[in-house]
Amino acid sequence: MKRADELKILVMLYWRFRRGCPIVASEYNYGDADVLAVTSGGMRIETEVKISLTDLKRDGAKTKHIAMQRELGLFQDRPSEYPFLRAATRSHYFYFAVPEKLKEKALGIVAEKYPYAGLLVIKPIDPEVNPRYSPPVYSAKKARLFNSKPRLTYEQTMDIVRGMSTTLCRLGMELIQK
Protein backbone atom coordinates (compact mmCIF):
# COMPACT_ATOMS: atom_id res chain seq x y z
CA MET A 1 0.00 0.00 0.00
CA LYS A 2 1.27 3.48 -0.84
CA ARG A 3 2.15 5.95 1.92
CA ALA A 4 -0.56 8.38 0.78
CA ASP A 5 -3.18 5.60 0.97
CA GLU A 6 -2.12 4.78 4.53
CA LEU A 7 -2.51 8.42 5.53
CA LYS A 8 -5.95 8.59 3.87
CA ILE A 9 -7.05 5.58 5.91
CA LEU A 10 -5.89 7.26 9.13
CA VAL A 11 -7.79 10.44 8.19
CA MET A 12 -10.88 8.32 7.49
CA LEU A 13 -10.52 6.74 10.96
CA TYR A 14 -10.25 10.22 12.48
CA TRP A 15 -13.45 11.49 10.85
CA ARG A 16 -15.40 8.26 11.52
CA PHE A 17 -14.34 7.28 15.01
CA ARG A 18 -13.00 10.42 16.66
CA ARG A 19 -15.35 12.97 15.09
CA GLY A 20 -18.36 10.65 14.68
CA CYS A 21 -19.14 11.21 11.00
CA PRO A 22 -21.41 8.36 9.88
CA ILE A 23 -20.16 8.50 6.28
CA VAL A 24 -16.53 8.63 5.18
CA ALA A 25 -15.24 7.95 1.69
CA SER A 26 -11.80 7.97 0.17
CA GLU A 27 -11.07 9.14 -3.37
CA TYR A 28 -14.74 9.42 -4.09
CA ASN A 29 -15.38 11.47 -7.21
CA TYR A 30 -17.01 14.21 -5.17
CA GLY A 31 -14.87 17.16 -6.12
CA ASP A 32 -11.85 14.84 -6.27
CA ALA A 33 -11.65 14.65 -2.48
CA ASP A 34 -8.97 12.39 -1.01
CA VAL A 35 -11.30 11.91 1.97
CA LEU A 36 -14.89 13.05 2.16
CA ALA A 37 -16.73 12.93 5.49
CA VAL A 38 -20.41 13.66 6.00
CA THR A 39 -21.79 14.62 9.41
CA SER A 40 -25.11 13.25 10.64
CA GLY A 41 -26.55 16.69 9.83
CA GLY A 42 -25.52 16.50 6.16
CA MET A 43 -22.46 18.77 6.35
CA ARG A 44 -19.62 17.87 3.98
CA ILE A 45 -15.99 17.89 5.12
CA GLU A 46 -13.33 17.50 2.45
CA THR A 47 -9.75 16.57 3.28
CA GLU A 48 -6.80 16.58 0.90
CA VAL A 49 -3.87 14.44 2.06
CA LYS A 50 -0.45 15.85 1.16
CA ILE A 51 2.84 14.00 1.61
CA SER A 52 5.08 16.88 0.47
CA LEU A 53 5.14 20.65 0.81
CA THR A 54 5.46 20.98 -2.98
CA ASP A 55 2.21 19.08 -3.41
CA LEU A 56 0.55 21.28 -0.77
CA LYS A 57 1.61 24.47 -2.56
CA ARG A 58 0.55 23.12 -5.95
CA ASP A 59 -2.97 22.32 -4.77
CA GLY A 60 -3.94 25.99 -5.03
CA ALA A 61 -4.17 25.71 -8.82
CA LYS A 62 -7.25 23.48 -8.52
CA THR A 63 -10.53 25.16 -9.41
CA LYS A 64 -12.08 24.24 -6.05
CA HIS A 65 -9.56 26.52 -4.30
CA ILE A 66 -10.23 29.34 -6.71
CA ALA A 67 -13.96 28.93 -6.02
CA MET A 68 -13.40 29.03 -2.25
CA GLN A 69 -11.16 32.08 -2.57
CA ARG A 70 -13.72 33.83 -4.75
CA GLU A 71 -16.49 33.09 -2.26
CA LEU A 72 -14.43 34.70 0.49
CA GLY A 73 -13.53 37.71 -1.65
CA LEU A 74 -9.87 36.68 -1.82
CA PHE A 75 -9.75 36.30 -5.60
CA GLN A 76 -10.10 39.92 -6.65
CA ASP A 77 -6.89 40.22 -8.66
CA ARG A 78 -8.11 38.04 -11.60
CA PRO A 79 -11.92 38.34 -11.65
CA SER A 80 -12.30 37.67 -15.38
CA GLU A 81 -10.27 34.48 -15.23
CA TYR A 82 -12.21 31.27 -14.69
CA PRO A 83 -15.62 32.77 -15.53
CA PHE A 84 -17.20 29.31 -15.36
CA LEU A 85 -16.69 29.05 -11.60
CA ARG A 86 -19.67 29.51 -9.37
CA ALA A 87 -19.08 31.55 -6.24
CA ALA A 88 -19.54 28.46 -4.11
CA THR A 89 -17.60 25.58 -2.66
CA ARG A 90 -18.49 21.93 -2.75
CA SER A 91 -17.99 21.36 0.97
CA HIS A 92 -18.86 23.08 4.22
CA TYR A 93 -15.32 22.60 5.55
CA PHE A 94 -12.01 22.03 3.80
CA TYR A 95 -8.91 20.51 5.43
CA PHE A 96 -5.43 19.49 4.44
CA ALA A 97 -3.76 16.57 6.22
CA VAL A 98 0.02 16.22 6.43
CA PRO A 99 2.52 13.99 8.23
CA GLU A 100 3.68 15.44 11.55
CA LYS A 101 7.18 16.22 10.25
CA LEU A 102 5.63 18.79 7.84
CA LYS A 103 3.38 20.47 10.42
CA GLU A 104 5.20 23.76 11.05
CA LYS A 105 5.93 24.58 7.42
CA ALA A 106 2.47 23.42 6.36
CA LEU A 107 0.85 25.77 8.90
CA GLY A 108 2.68 28.67 7.26
CA ILE A 109 1.65 27.62 3.74
CA VAL A 110 -1.99 27.12 4.77
CA ALA A 111 -2.09 30.52 6.52
CA GLU A 112 -0.65 32.25 3.46
CA LYS A 113 -2.32 30.42 0.56
CA TYR A 114 -5.43 28.79 2.05
CA PRO A 115 -6.76 30.89 4.97
CA TYR A 116 -10.12 29.08 4.83
CA ALA A 117 -8.54 25.62 5.21
CA GLY A 118 -7.98 23.63 8.34
CA LEU A 119 -4.93 21.46 8.94
CA LEU A 120 -4.93 17.91 10.27
CA VAL A 121 -1.63 16.43 11.42
CA ILE A 122 -0.93 12.71 11.20
CA LYS A 123 1.44 11.30 13.80
CA PRO A 124 3.31 8.01 13.37
CA ILE A 125 1.29 4.99 14.46
CA ASP A 126 2.02 3.78 17.99
CA PRO A 127 2.17 -0.04 17.79
CA GLU A 128 0.68 -0.24 21.29
CA VAL A 129 -2.50 1.65 20.31
CA ASN A 130 -5.28 0.50 17.98
CA PRO A 131 -5.64 3.33 15.40
CA ARG A 132 -9.33 2.52 14.96
CA TYR A 133 -10.08 3.64 18.50
CA SER A 134 -7.38 6.27 18.75
CA PRO A 135 -6.41 7.57 15.30
CA PRO A 136 -3.02 9.32 15.40
CA VAL A 137 -4.54 12.44 13.85
CA TYR A 138 -5.24 15.82 15.41
CA SER A 139 -6.38 19.24 14.26
CA ALA A 140 -3.64 21.89 14.22
CA LYS A 141 -5.91 24.50 12.62
CA LYS A 142 -9.69 24.57 12.34
CA ALA A 143 -11.31 25.12 8.96
CA ARG A 144 -13.65 27.98 8.16
CA LEU A 145 -17.32 27.09 7.73
CA PHE A 146 -18.81 27.86 4.33
CA ASN A 147 -22.44 28.57 5.29
CA SER A 148 -23.65 29.19 1.76
CA LYS A 149 -23.82 25.52 0.83
CA PRO A 150 -27.02 23.57 1.42
CA ARG A 151 -26.81 20.38 3.42
CA LEU A 152 -26.86 17.10 1.54
CA THR A 153 -30.16 15.69 0.41
CA TYR A 154 -30.99 12.01 0.87
CA GLU A 155 -30.25 11.37 -2.81
CA GLN A 156 -26.84 13.07 -2.62
CA THR A 157 -25.98 11.09 0.50
CA MET A 158 -26.92 7.83 -1.18
CA ASP A 159 -24.78 8.76 -4.20
CA ILE A 160 -21.77 9.14 -1.89
CA VAL A 161 -22.54 5.80 -0.22
CA ARG A 162 -22.73 4.08 -3.63
CA GLY A 163 -19.42 5.63 -4.69
CA MET A 164 -17.69 4.35 -1.56
CA SER A 165 -17.71 0.81 -2.95
CA THR A 166 -15.18 1.83 -5.61
CA THR A 167 -12.58 2.68 -2.98
CA LEU A 168 -13.31 -0.45 -0.95
CA CYS A 169 -12.91 -2.65 -4.03
CA ARG A 170 -9.60 -0.99 -4.98
CA LEU A 171 -8.18 -1.35 -1.47
CA GLY A 172 -9.42 -4.94 -1.27
CA MET A 173 -7.67 -5.82 -4.52
CA GLU A 174 -4.42 -4.32 -3.25
CA LEU A 175 -4.66 -6.49 -0.12
CA ILE A 176 -5.39 -9.62 -2.17
CA GLN A 177 -2.44 -8.95 -4.45
CA LYS A 178 -0.01 -8.73 -1.50
Secondary structure, DSSP 8 states (H G I E B T S, - for coil): --HHHHHHHHHHHIIIIIS--SEEEES-TTTT-SEEEE-TTS-EEEEEE-SSHHHHHHGGGSHHHHHHHHHTT---S-TTSSTT--S--S-SEEEEEEEGGGHHHHHHHHHHH-TT-EEEEE----TTS-TTTS-SEEEEE-----TTS----HHHHHHHHHHHHHHHHHHHHHHHH-
